[in-house]
């Protein structure tokens, strides 16, 4: 998946998949190391800007997110149960993804 598209999804600028299904976001707590690393290292974006945008859109009800998860295994389990959902995990955890989860790299 293109990095720019992931940024658009995680800032609420894209909220539907190409087939028009609603995207349901799963994420680690906004102040967690996992979330910070995902934004800064994987997406190469400014965490403070992305987090402010997320907080505003969630508070204003503009962004539908599934829920905050607190572990990588929890992320895999939640995304695996919810059609149209998206989450993020580190490469070393991807091996635990179930068959109904498509693990995508970010380019």
Phi, psi and omega in degrees: 000142180290138181304318180299322179293320179297319178298316179297322178293313185280000170248007175078009180281335171240121184237003178225146175286172181301331179273010177075004173292145179290137176276130176249119184272137168240138182210161172283164177308142184301333181262014183272157177298321180299315181292316179300314180295320178301314181289311188281318185268313183284311182272347181054044179244168178279113182305318183299320180291314181295317181295318177300316179298314179300312181300316181296313183292324177293313180299319181281358180074018181273349186230125179265111176244148183295298175180168175276134177247156187244004177211158179295320178296320175300321178298313180300316181296315183292313181296324180294337182268342190245111178298137178081009183267162178218143177211185180218143178217163177282160182304321183290342178269341185303334180294342180272357181294140180280172182296336181270012176244129174265114180272121181245141170277163179246125181254000000 
